Amino acid sequence: MTKNDIAPAAYAGLHRDIADVLTSTRAAAARSVNALMTATYWEIGRRIVEFEQGGEGRAAYGEALIRRLGADLSQRFGRGFGWRNLAQMRAFYLAWPAEQIVQTLSAQSSSSPIIPTPSANSAARAVSGVPVRAVLEPAALAQAFPLPWSAYVRLLSVKTAAARAFYETEALREGWSVRQLDRQISSQLYERLALSRNKAALLKKAANAQPGDLLTPEEAIRDPFVLEFLDIKDEYSESDLEEALIQHLADFLMELGDDFAFVGRQRRLRIDDTWFRVDLVFFHRRLRCLVIIDLKVGRFSYADAGQMHLYLNYAREHWMKPGENPPVGLILCAEKGAAEAHYALDNLPNKILAAEYQTVLPDEAMIVQQLERTTAELERRTGPA
């Protein structure tokens, strides 16, 4: 070995150490962003509740306020601050009121600068509706929310305070990921424990993680809530093949003529606590309607059709402009040897409009041929998957 050679064991150790540093730092960054985001949303909720004078007896006024705020804040800070999200922040503050947060932080450290205001009754006044300029310093407030924001969103769907407190405690004690928390709530662990004769065994079984439960730091940063909070565009796909197919299909439709106007790709939408991503959205000028395109890398199933109709119902309510026709959906299946295209037309209000769509939109066989050619070309370039 010459003096310029690097010992394999030494290099492996250096590589491992740097990888550990990067992994731990990314995880810490994800936790930091989530904590600050959650603290920010809590503070927004607090200010809304205070402005509503405690949120008591003024429901109509409160809804008008949140809708106005949602419109103004969305224009300035992005779609993460629409009225539905603001309503969720308001509910978050009401479920985790100031007095509870102050007590939590006081229990963590008696030396933390958690109450900068001189009065010991600041938190109580905040809950009663008397405006308080600042109850908690932002850095200290973030310490009160060890779970990611998506976990608190899921907890908000739990109706009873006792059950919500149980799931929050167990998530912290067992280190549940958001996926684990969602599974435990969906399986009604709290209710099953109340009926169980062997609660310890049931809790031990619930603590066992399943494949896919853990989130990587990259996945945590890529969380839709984080992307909205940071106002970062979400334009990633699950695979390079899917991303390339989407781009080629967008180019193909644009080349068909000037009827297709590109609106967006990988467009997120949220229904209740579930996120969905629409691959491509176009506007067809002659038909005056949105065209929602969903790409499936596997075989077409009835669930795909149901999901497309969900997209269409959402688009009709939230994306459609006055004077436009109802949106139409196009499901593309790219499975090798079983590529197909299917228009979701049976959700339209009348058959005449459906027939017009079928006449004007590209022939399904043409789209299938383009899909097959594109897939074959991409696989030829990159090699078999």
Secondary structure, 3 states (H helix, E strand, C coil): CCCCCCCHHHHHHHHHHHHHHHHHHHHHHHHHHHHHHHHHHHHHHHHHHHHCHHHCCCHHHHHHHHHHHHHHHHHHHCHHHCHHHHHHHHHHHHHCCHHHHHHHHHHHCCCCCCCCCCCCCHHHHHHHCCCCCCCCCHHHHHCCCCCCHHHHHHHHCCCCHHHHHHHHHHHHHHCCCHHHHHHHHHCCHHHHHHHCCCHHHHHHHHHCCCCCCCCCHHHHHCCHHHHHHCCCCCCCCCCHHHHHHHHHHHHHHHHCCCCEEEEEEEEEEEECCEEEEEEEEEEECCCCEEEEEEEECCCCCHHHHHHHHHHHHHHHHHCCCCCCCCCEEEEEECCCCCCEEEEECCCCCCHHHHHHHHHHCCCHHHHHHHHHHHHHHHHHHHCCC
